[in-house]
Amino acid sequence: MKILLNSCENVDTVIARECGPRIRTSCKSSNYLTTRADKKIDNHALFSIHNYIYYCVYLLCDHTARLFDKVRWWFFEEIESPMSCKSCKCAVGKSNVILVTGGGGYVGSHTVVELLNANYSVIAIDNLSNCFSSDKHEKPESLKRVEKITSKNIIFYNVDIRNSSDLDKVFKKHKISTVIHFAALKSVGESTQKPLAYYENNVMHANGVKSLVYSSSATVYGIPQFLPLTESHPTGQGCTNPYGKTKYFVEEIGKDLCTAYPDWKLISLRYFNPVGAHPSGIIGEDPSGIPNNLMPYISQVAVGRRDFLRVFGSDYDTVDGTGVRDYIHIIDLAVGHLRALEKISKPTFTGFQPYNLGTGRGYSVLEVVKAFEKASGKKIEYKLVERRPGDIATCYSDASFAKEELNWVAEKDIDEMCKDTWKWQSNNPNGFS
Ligand SMILES: O=c1ccn([C@@H]2O[C@H](COP(=O)(O)OP(=O)(O)O[C@H]3O[C@H](CO)[C@H](O)[C@H](O)[C@H]3O)[C@@H](O)[C@H]2O)c(=O)[nH]1
């Protein structure tokens, strides 16, 4: 016989419904079957006992199923996003899924190597505007090579950070703990010619996650009022180019956010001049078109892609009249991001904090040319030309605050920067393509 059990009924109401009130009372008596002779009543009693056991089994199964369901959801909640991370297995734990915007670019790809080596799960997005990819649905070549270096998988989306609906999809799909925001245009010279493109690209779009490591720049300091530059140096005043202004604006937005919403945390890493390449020579800097920055230009002259370097300005008040910058090896810079992630994930860290990432030592353009000639064994032809608009004479860091707070110091010197740049460029004369 079948009895329909309604989930809202308790045992008493079921038995009452099926067997009547007398039996309900009787069946609760342990000696009922042995003391009653009435067959009809016995049949009723047997029937109700059967139902009772049936119902108890049902309850047991139901509770077990619910418990199992709860455990299952708790389990998935802990290790991966209930939304969909099953496909990508991105979430090893809540605190180590990092979204890297601009992941295919120079600083992005080198940082992804360090993140993967430190066992973070990486979701990379890029609009492929400044990195080579054989197909727009494919990962950029730089990230394919990062997978080769690390033997680890990167989840990649071709997403433009200005497209908020595409960004939303990524945030919904993955349980991201922190964003490292690299996606930006980065040429001082170009920014003076195409300021609108810089304001549109570089002023960030917030989305969900409230923990952000931001890729800022020493250009926020403008024309230095004192050297070396510490984090307390005024920013924004006298920013000499739109590129530097975009970095300054984002820092200001970040400060306001962190003041208004105490659950927001932002570390702004003020890069000095990143150069060099992964020591394997498998990835490196591959600007599209004519390089704007010094080191890739020199290395393209060395490899025969350009005839000579134009040295912008030889009348600055510096050691040899050429501009002085604080060059930092890309691997040191990438490791700086790991230290920043460790810092920002501490419950004690709150608000907005900038850190300089530099070596603390400046080199002139001609000193860099000399160091590169030594590392590559190639003669670098150059011509002294007019100053470049937006440039300053000298810029170098005091990075002691990063040492103190992040336990980070730049370890690689100018010779290693040139050696690794040359290894990359000579192994890949045409870059990634
Ligand atoms: O073809 C070139 C390119 C550069 N330079 C000179 O080399 C020095 C370095 O110039 P870069 O273009 O390599 O670097 P910037 O200092 O202009 O800017 C760089 O450093 C900034 C911080 O100082 C930011 O990090 C920014 O992203 C990064 O491009 C400058 O004196 C510049 O005039 C040349 O002489 N010829």
The ligand as a Gaussian input file, in Angstrom:
#p B3LYP/6-31G(d) Opt

LIG

0 1
 O       64.023000      56.743000     -27.968000
 C       64.229000      57.196000     -26.832000
 C       63.407000      56.905000     -25.726000
 C       63.709000      57.488000     -24.522000
 N       64.756000      58.301000     -24.376000
 C       65.068000      58.885000     -23.064000
 O       65.242000      57.828000     -22.146000
 C       64.770000      58.184000     -20.849000
 C       63.720000      57.191000     -20.427000
 O       62.599000      57.326000     -21.280000
 P       61.461000      56.207000     -21.351000
 O       60.544000      56.603000     -22.442000
 O       62.072000      54.861000     -21.445000
 O       60.790000      56.297000     -19.938000
 P       60.042000      57.525000     -19.209000
 O       60.916000      57.969000     -18.092000
 O       59.593000      58.547000     -20.148000
 O       58.722000      56.829000     -18.664000
 C       58.867000      55.613000     -18.044000
 O       59.044000      55.808000     -16.695000
 C       57.987000      56.319000     -15.982000
 C       58.385000      56.534000     -14.562000
 O       59.460000      57.383000     -14.456000
 C       56.808000      55.404000     -16.129000
 O       56.964000      54.209000     -15.414000
 C       56.514000      55.100000     -17.595000
 O       55.579000      54.047000     -17.712000
 C       57.692000      54.728000     -18.374000
 O       57.390000      54.765000     -19.747000
 C       64.227000      59.611000     -20.995000
 O       65.226000      60.489000     -20.579000
 C       63.976000      59.760000     -22.483000
 O       64.068000      61.073000     -22.956000
 C       65.561000      58.602000     -25.449000
 O       66.498000      59.355000     -25.323000
 N       65.266000      58.049000     -26.649000

